Amino acid sequence: MKRRNFLTGLGGITLALPALRAFTSSTPARAGGATGALPRRVIVMAYPMGTHVPAWRPTAEGAAFELPMITAPLMPFRDRCLFVSNCGHDALDLGGNAFTYGHPAKKEAVFTGTLLQVAFGGDGTNHVDNVIAADPGGHDRTPNGASIEHVIGQSLDPSSFLRPSVDLGVWGPGGVQQEAQTSDFFYEGVANPVTMQTNPATAFADLFAGVDTSDEGPSEALLALRRRNKSVLDAVRDGFTDLRSGLDPDDQRVLDEHAAKIRDIELDMPTLGSCVLPEDIPMGEDAFAGLSMNEMADLHNRILAHAMGCGVAPVGRIEYMRQQKPFFGIPTVDDAIAQVQDWHHPIVHASDGIAPDYAPRLEGFRFFIQKFADLLGYLDAIPEGDGTSVLDNTLVLIGSDYASGGGHASRDLGFIVAGNAGDARLGYHFDADAYNVNHFLTSVCQMAGATEPNGSPIRSFGLPGFVDGPIPELF
């Protein structure tokens, strides 16, 4: 019996599972949450313009490494993270120099693992055999596939949640800001970008509509939310039925007895769960006006963490947007930006040589990793039963469109996976020089237990036919 059929059939129930003859003892132990289950949800954080690789990359490969200046904020979660460095985006090379060295396609490709539509000839099918050298020229930025969090989310049965995803955009002050911003990183299919909500007040009102946080108790909206997520067996009814039909009569009897026990326990449980709402979220149309990226990021991090903890959606996205002219809310960085006519872009593209006057650039790159660490902290502070936290049951990923912010490099990208990474190694740094982004994204699919529509493991994510299988050293 396939391990995934067994796990999804029981919905990751954390109670002791029955010993079925069809389930062999050869299944390896998982490196994820305390229950050993697959992640229940996935969150991806994206930020533009890369980093300074020497100050991002851990000092040594393997488990005995230190974290340098940019990734140092993750020290509290060091042993719950997998660092992957030096990962080339070789698929871009297939599209020609405009893809390899220019801005076009970098954001669109990093989590989709494929090129823009303009780079596909013939019938335009998203397959390595159809890729042609092309020059998008900044005009046709249409992606040709879905990004990884959407694909994983489909395997997590979005129909059992209140909504398919929570999508938040962090916007630096300045320029014309609208609440609905089109993502540059996240896509739910060909030419189908995700819409990101940049106003934390609107996001809070939308995600937690009608919830009463007063001393009078939870509102009917919150009670309905909790009732919907109360029954494990109801949420996985179809998977349970499929699992049962594949067993012999003796195993079916054991499983039925186990299900009856779970139902009895659920009936004895209190109706209310542990859904906790974020506090002190400013409300009103202009609640976001004048806020720095630092303040906006903190609001969105807390909203996202609590929405995940309340079971709102299986997928969370958070994207840092408008990075040409942001103000971080860090005085030294903001002063340096102001000195180049309020443009962050020249600072990012400055020489890779680190001199004292480039220190603000390093602080800007560190900012995004600090926000990632803050998000992990919020997730870890929300209990989820059986001694686990929301972080223990969530696969969290961060990445950027560049490697070195000093150029348009896509040769040595860095990614960090945290929380529940399934069978993957945690507290580990891997130099992926022999692999590429498609190998890595395929590996993340395996960490999450994502499969093809026919139930088989995903072995070539993003650009079919380009790679075969994950990075074995990550597991």
N, C-alpha and C positions, 0 to 999 in steps of 0.2 A: 504494500500500500504506500502511496506517495505521502511523505511527511506533511506536505501542505494540505492535502485533502483531510488528513486527520486533524490538523490544527484548526483549519477554517471551519470544519464541520462542527467543532465544539466551541468555536468563537473565542479561542484563547482563554477558556474558563480557567480561573486560577485555583479552583478546588482540585483535590487529588483526582486524577483521571483513572478510569478503569483500565485494567491490563487486557487489551484485546489481542487475540492470537495473530490477527492480520498485521499488527504493528510490531515490527521487529525491534530488537535491542541495538541494531546497528546505527540508529540515528545519532549523530553527534550532538553533544551538548551545545547550547547556544550561549553567545557572549552578551546577550541583550539584558533586559530588565531582570529583576529578581525572580520573576516567574519562569524565565527561560522561554517566553513566548516571542513570537514575531512582533514587531512594532505595531501599535494600533493606529498610528497616524504618522504623517511626515510633514516637516516644516523645512522650507528652503529660504535662506536669506541671500540676496544678491546685491552686490555693490559694484560700481563701474570704476574703470581706470586702473585696476590692478593694485600693485603694492611695490615695495622695495624688497626684492626676493632675499638678499642676504640677511635682512633684519626680520624676515617672516619665517624662513625655513628653520626647523629644529636643528640642533647642532650635530646630531648623529642619527644614523639610521638604526632602526630597531627600537627596543624598549628603554635603553639607557641614553636619554637625550635631555637637553635643556632647551627652554624656549627663549629666543632672543627678544629684543625690544618690542616688536610689533605683535607677536603672538603671546607675549608674557601675561596679558590679562586672563589667559586660559589656564594658568597654573592651578587654580582650585579644581579644575575639571580635567587636568592633564591625563589622568588614568581612565577617563571616560570619553576620550577623544581618539580618533584615528586621523593622523596627518599624512596627506599624500602630496608630495612635491615633485617638481620637474616633469610634469605630465604634459606632453605635447598635444596640440590640437591638429593632428595630421590631416584630418578631413578638410581643413581649410585649404591646404596646399593643393588639393585636387581642383579647387575652383580657380587657381591662378594667383598671380601676385597681388591683385586687388584684395583678395580675401586674406592672403597670408600677411600682408604688411599694412593694409589700410584699416580704417575704422569699420567699414561696412561688414556686417555678418558676425562680428565678434560677440555682441550681446545676444544676438538671435541664435547663435550656434552653441554657446557654452553649456546650456542645459538641455538643448534639443539634440545635440550631437549630429546635426545635419546642416546643410547650406541653405542659402536663399533659393527661392523658386527659379530665379534667373539662371542658376547654375545647372539646371537639369534640362537636358535635351530629349529628343525622342518624344515619348508620350508624357514626359514630365514626372514619371513615377519616381518616388523617393527610394532610389536604389543606387548603389555605387556604380553600377554599369551605365547609368544614365548621366553621370556627372560630366560636365563640360567646363572648360576654362571660360570664365565670363568676367565682365567688369560691371558690378552693380551700380557704380557711379553715384551712390547715395540716393538714387531715385526709387529703385525697386527694392524695398527692404522686407519683402514678404517671406516669412519663414515657411519651411516645407515639412513641418512636423510638430508634434506636441513635445512639451518639455517634460522632464523626468518626474516631477512631483505629480503631474496630472496622470501619467501612466500608472504610477504607483497607487494613486488615489482610486483609480478604477478597480484595482485588485482589492481595495479595502472596502468595497461595497458602499459607495456613497449614498445609496438609497436608504440606508439605515440611519443616516444622520439628518439633521435639520436642514443642512445646506451642503453643497459639494466642497466649498472652500471658504477660507477667510483670507482676503487679499488686501494688504495694506501697503501704502506707498509713503515713504518719508521724504519730504520736500524741503529743501533749504529755502530760506526766505529770499525774496526778490523775484521780480518777474511776475507774470500773470499766473496765478495758481487757481486751478479748478479742482473740485472734489473728485471728479472722475478723470483719471489719467491712464492712458494706454501703456501697458508694460512693454519694455524693451527686452525683457529676459524670459517671460513666462507665456506659454501658449498652450491652448487646449486642442490644437489641431492646426492643419494647414491654414494660413492666413487668418488665424483666430486668436489674437492676443487677449490676454486677461486684462480686465479693467481694475485698476488699483484705487482704493479709497485713501485719500491723503488727509482728510479732516478727521482727527480722532474723536471729536464730538459726534459727528455723523456715524462713524464706525461703531461707537459705543451704543448709540441709540438704535442702530440697525441690528446689531448682533444680540443685544440684550433688551429688546423692545418690551416695554411694559413691566419690567422687573422692578419690584419695590424693595429698596435696600433699607427701609426704615425699621424701627423696632417692632412694627406691627407684624412683621414676618414676610415671607416670600409671597409674591403675587401669583395669580393663576397662571400667568405666562411661564414663570419659572417652574411652577408645579407641573405644568404640562411638559416642559422640557425634561424634567427629571423622570416623570412617569414614562416618557417615551424611551428613555435609556435605562429604565429599571430592569426589564426582563432580559436576561442573557439569552434564554431559549427563544423568545419571540424574535429577537434581533437576528438570530442565526438559523431561523426555522428551515429555510430552503437548504442551507449547507448541511444542517443536521440530517435532513431527509435524504440528501444525496449520499452522505456518509453511511447512513443506516442501510440504504439499498445495496451497498457494495459489500456488506458483511454476511457471513453465514449465520444461520439461526441462533447458534449459541452466543456469538458476539452481539447480535441484535438484542437478545434478552439482557445481556450485561449492560449494554448501552441504554436500553429503556429503563432499567432499574436505576442507573446513575442519573438519568434525566429526571426521574421522579423525585429523587433526593434533592436535586438542585432546585426543582420547582417548590418543594416544601420549604427549603431554606429561604428562597426568594419571598414566599408568602409571609414568612416570619420577619422579614427585614422591614425597617421603617420605610415609608413611602419616599421620604426626602433623602437625597444623596448628599454629596459634599461640594456642590457647585458654589463657588465663591466668586463674587464679582470684583473687578478691579475698583479701587477707591480713588477719589479725588480726580476724576476725569473732568476737565473743564467743559461746560456745555455752552450752546449758543452758536449762531452762525459764524461769528468772528472768533471762536475759541482758539483757532490756530494762528490767528494773525500775529505776526511778529515773533513767533516762536523760533528758536534756533533748531538746527538739526538735532542737537543733543536732547533738547526738551521734547521735540516731536518723536524721536526714536524711543525715548523712555515711555511715553504714553502708548505708542503703538506696540511696543514689546509687552507691556502689561496687558493691554487689551487682547493681543494674540494669545498670550499664555493662558489667560483665564477662559477665553473662548474655547481653546483646546481642552482645558480641564473640565469645562461644562459639556463637552461632547457635541459642540456645535457643528464641527466638520472634521473630515479625515485629513484634509490638506490645509496647510497654512503657508502663505507666501508673504514675505516682507522685502520690499525693494527700495533702495536708496536712489532717488530720482533727482533730476536737474543738477547735475554735478559740474556744470561749467562755472556756475557762479553761486556756490553755496556759502553759507556761514555756519561753521560747525558749532559755535557756542563755546569754543576753546580760544581764549584771548590770543595766545601766541600764533595759532594757526590763522585766525581771522585777521590779525594785524598783517601777517605776511601776504594774505590774499588781497587785502586792501591796497597794499603797496604796488601790486601789479594790476591796478585798475579793476579790482574786485573779480579777477579771473583766477579760478583755481587751476584751470587747464595748463597755463605756463609752469606752475609749480610742479604739477604732476610730471610734465614732460621735461623737467630740468635734467641736467646731467645725472647719471647714476652714481657719480662720485659723491660720497657723503662728506660734506664739510659742515662746519658749525652753522652756516647760514641756511643749510638744508634741513636743520632739525625740525622746523615746523612741518615740513613735508612728511617726515616720519611720524610725527604726532597725528597728522591727518590720516595716514594709512592705519595707524594703530586704533584710531577711533572706531573703525568698522569692526575690528576684532573685539574691542571692548564692548560694543553693543551686542555682539554675538554672545559674549560671555555673560552679559547682563540678562539676555533672553534665557540662556541655560539656567541661570540662577532663579529666575521667576518660575520657570517650568519645574525646577527641582523643589521649589517651596510649596507646591500644590500637591497634597497627598492624593493617592488614587487607590488606596486599599491594599491589603496584603503586604503592608510595609513598603510599597513602592510609591514613587512620585510620578507626575505626568512625564517628566524627563525620562524616567526608567522605561516608559512605554512609547517613546517617540523617537523616530529617526530624524535628526536635525542636521542640515547640510548648509555650508556656506561656500560661496565661490564668487569669482569676478571674471570679467571678460578678457582682461589682460593678465600676464604674469608681471613683468616689470612695468611699472607706471612711467618709467623714463622713455618708453618707446611704445610701439604697437605690438609688443612681443606676445606670441601665443605658443612659444616653445617650451616653457617650463611653468605651466600653470600650477597653482596650489589650491587644494581643497581640504576642508576639515569636516569630518563626520563625527557627530556626538550623540550621546544618549543610547538608545537601543539600536545597535547596528547588526542585529541578528548574529550570524556566525562570524562576523568580522573581528579582527584583532582590535582591542582598545588599549590605550596607553602605548601607542606604537606610531612610529614614523617610517614611511616607506618612500624611497626614491623611485619614481615610476618612469625613469628614463627609457626603459625598454618598451613602454606602453604608451597609450594615448588616451585622450578624453573619452572616446567611445568605449574603450576597455573599462575605464573608471565608472562611467555611467551604467554600463552593463553590470558591474560589480555592485553598485548601489541598488539596482533592481533585485539582485540576489539577496542582499542584506535585508531588504524589505519583504522578500518572498513574492515579488511581483511576477506575473506570468503572462504569456501570450493568451489570446482569447481561447485557444484550444487547450489551455491548462499547462502547456509545456513551459519550461524556464526560458526567460528572455536571454538570448545568447548574442544578440547583435543590436544594441540599442541605438536609435537615432538614424543611422544610415545603414539600412540592411545590406548585408554582404560585405561590409567594410572590416569588421572584426568578428571573431568567433570565440565567444566566451569571456568571462571576467578576468581579473587579475588574481591568479591563485594565491600569490603571496599575501594578499590582504586577509586571508581566512585561515 
